Amino acid sequence: MSNTNNAKAYWKENIRYVLILLSIWFAVSYGAGILFKDALNTIKIAGFKLGFWFAQQGAMYVFVILIFVYVRLMNKLDKKYGYDE
């Protein structure tokens, strides 16, 4: 019974991490790239408007960073619940 509870707690925490990271990615890709594009376009980086930069490149960079964050979180979670190898 303990293994079942342990597995459920592990999965619940994993899903929480996934939802948080996907929410961050959605906020950056949809929010910064589409909704707040006009406000961000007043700022320029290397000659490009910031709204354009987020829509074209920023969301991809954030997604790659979130992948590394997820790997780190899952390694900690695996150790916490004894699933590490």
Residue pairs with C-beta under 8 A, 6 or more apart in sequence:
6 81
6 82
9 81
10 77
10 81
10 83
13 77
14 74
14 77
17 70
17 73
17 74
17 77
18 70
21 66
21 69
21 70
24 62
24 66
25 59
25 62
25 63
25 66
28 54
28 58
28 59
28 62
29 54
29 59
29 62
29 63
32 40
32 51
32 54
32 55
32 58
32 59
33 51
33 54
33 55
33 58
33 59
34 55
36 51
37 51
37 52
37 54
37 55
38 51
39 51
40 49
40 50
40 51
40 54
41 49
41 50
41 51
41 52
42 49
42 50
43 49
43 50
44 50
45 53
75 84
77 83
78 84
